[in-house]
């Protein structure tokens, strides 16, 4: 069984930056695609960014393109999300995932193989 552990959430002002990290425990997920979804209060969970198992291909939601950057370090089985120029609308619980299905369909799916428990990001005006 895999447990994904997120870190790096917190409170930041508009225009600030945060870096989220996610690391698995229990077994390696080096051959899994990984990424982040987020869910704001009263809204559905939505894709933020994903990276394929090799690190060669990434996907970003339109709302975060140019501001967020996803990366992975397979030697340590970690995935990180660098978030810059944060906006109030980025406030949400951010969930790390790992999945071994079709990478291209991840943005259209809500069911991932493994999920983290979430880390809260709050952006204040």
C-alpha positions in Angstrom: 0.0 0.0 0.0 1.2 3.5 -0.8 0.6 6.6 1.3 1.3 10.0 -0.2 2.5 12.6 2.3 2.2 16.3 1.2 4.0 19.2 2.8 4.5 22.9 2.1 1.0 24.4 2.4 0.3 27.5 4.4 -0.8 31.1 4.4 0.7 33.6 1.9 -0.2 37.0 0.6 -1.3 37.7 -3.0 1.7 37.6 -5.3 3.7 35.4 -3.0 5.1 31.9 -3.5 4.8 28.5 -2.0 6.3 25.1 -2.8 4.4 21.9 -2.2 6.1 18.6 -2.0 4.7 15.0 -2.0 6.6 11.9 -1.1 5.3 8.3 -0.9 5.8 5.9 1.9 5.3 2.2 1.8 6.6 1.5 -1.7 8.1 3.3 -4.7 5.9 5.1 -7.2 8.8 5.8 -9.7 6.8 4.3 -12.6 3.6 6.2 -11.7 2.4 9.5 -13.1 2.0 12.1 -10.3 0.5 15.5 -9.8 -1.9 17.7 -7.9 -5.6 18.4 -7.8 -7.2 21.1 -5.7 -10.6 21.7 -4.2 -11.8 25.0 -3.0 -14.7 25.3 -0.5 -18.0 24.7 -2.3 -16.3 23.7 -5.6 -15.5 20.4 -7.3 -12.0 19.0 -7.2 -10.0 20.1 -10.3 -6.7 19.2 -11.9 -3.8 21.6 -11.2 -0.8 19.9 -12.8 0.5 16.5 -13.6 3.8 15.0 -14.7 4.3 11.6 -16.4 6.4 8.8 -14.9 9.5 9.8 -16.8 9.3 13.5 -16.1 9.3 14.3 -19.8 5.6 15.4 -20.1 3.7 17.8 -18.1 0.2 19.2 -18.0 -1.1 22.4 -16.5 -4.6 23.7 -16.0 -5.1 27.0 -17.9 -5.6 28.9 -14.7 -2.1 28.1 -13.4 -0.1 28.1 -16.7 2.9 30.4 -16.4 2.7 30.6 -12.6 3.0 27.0 -11.4 5.7 24.5 -12.2 5.7 20.8 -11.5 8.8 18.6 -11.2 9.7 15.2 -10.0 12.8 13.5 -8.6 12.5 9.9 -9.2 15.5 9.0 -7.2 13.6 10.1 -4.1 10.1 9.4 -5.5 9.1 13.0 -4.9 7.0 15.4 -6.8 7.0 19.2 -6.2 4.7 22.1 -7.2 6.3 25.5 -7.3 3.5 28.1 -7.1 4.4 31.7 -7.9 2.3 34.8 -8.3 -0.4 33.3 -6.1 -3.9 34.7 -6.3 -6.8 34.6 -3.9 -8.6 32.1 -6.2 -5.7 29.7 -5.7 -6.9 29.1 -2.1 -7.8 25.5 -1.8 -6.9 22.1 -0.3 -4.2 20.6 -2.6 -4.1 16.9 -3.1 -1.2 14.9 -4.4 -1.9 11.8 -6.5 -0.1 8.9 -8.1 -1.6 6.9 -11.0 -0.5 4.3 -13.5 -3.3 4.8 -16.0 -3.3 6.8 -19.3 -1.5 10.1 -18.6 -3.5 12.0 -21.3 -6.8 11.3 -19.5 -5.8 12.4 -16.0 -7.3 15.9 -16.3 -10.7 14.3 -17.2 -10.6 11.7 -14.4 -11.2 12.1 -10.6 -10.4 8.6 -9.7 -6.6 8.1 -9.1 -4.8 5.1 -7.8 -3.4 6.8 -4.8 -4.2 10.1 -3.0 -2.6 12.2 -0.3 -4.7 13.6 2.5 -4.3 17.1 1.3 -2.5 20.3 2.4 -4.2 23.7 2.7 -3.1 26.7 0.7 -4.6 30.0 1.7 -3.9 33.2 -0.2 -4.9 36.4 1.5 -5.5 39.7 -0.2 
